[in-house]
Amino acid sequence: MLDADGWSDAPQVILDRLRTRGATDLVIDAAGAGPIPAQVAQILLAARATALSRGHAFRIEDPSDAARQSLEAIGLGQLLETAL
């Protein structure tokens, strides 16, 4: 689940957790997410790059309006597209 405040407070913990997910696609539930700050968007970019480099899909599932609008506002709307 995407928790922008929690991810901002402890980015390394989240990155480590995402890197060690194993051989599965990465799906992040963003239905309850508020606006996504730039630091969290960077974490999402890193998670996407890691998933794709391992041959796995990356998807932000059911993004809230606030999450969608904030990613689009900072030019990262491509994170909302499923990457295979």
N, C-alpha and C positions, 0 to 999 in steps of 0.2 A: 504494500500500500504506500502511496506517495504521501509523505508527511513533510511538507516543505520546511516547517520550523525544526523538526527533529533532524532532518537531513542537513540543514544549515548549521545546527549546533554540533553535529558529529559527522562531518563528511567522510572522514577516513574509515570509520566503522561501516558506513553504508557501502563505500567503494569496495572494501574488503569482502563484505557479505555478497555483493553482486559478482565479484571476481571468482568466488568459490562456489558458485551455484551448480557447477557440474555441467552435464551434457543435456541441458534443457533449454528451450526457448525462454526468452526473458519477457515476461508480461508484467507491466506495472499498472496496478489499479489506481486510477486518478479520479474516480467518481466523486470522492469527497474532498479533493484538493482545492485549496484556495489559489491565489496568485502564486506563480512560481518565480522566485527570485533568480537572478543571474547565476549565483553560486550553485543552486540546485539544478539549473539548466545545464551547467558544466558537468555536473555529476551524471545527468541523464545522457549527455553526449559521450562521456567516458564509458558508461554502461553499454550504450548502443555500439560503440566501437569494439568493445570487448566481446559482446555477443556476436557481432558480425564476423570478427576475426576468427571466432571458433566455429563458424558455420551455422550459427543459430539465429533464429528470428528475434526481432526486438519489436515490442508493441506497447504503447501506452493505451490502456484499455479504458473506454468510457470517460474521457477527460471532462471535467466540469467546465462550465463556460469560463470561469476565472482562469483555470489552468490553460485552456485553449487560447484565450485572448492574450494572456501574458507571454506565452511562447511565441505566438504570432507577432506580438508587439516588439519582441527583441530579435526577430528574424530567424527563429528556430521552429517555425511551423512544420518543417520536415520531420521533426521528432514525432509528430502526430500520425505520420504515415507508417504503415507496417513495413519494416525493413527486413528483407530476407537475404 
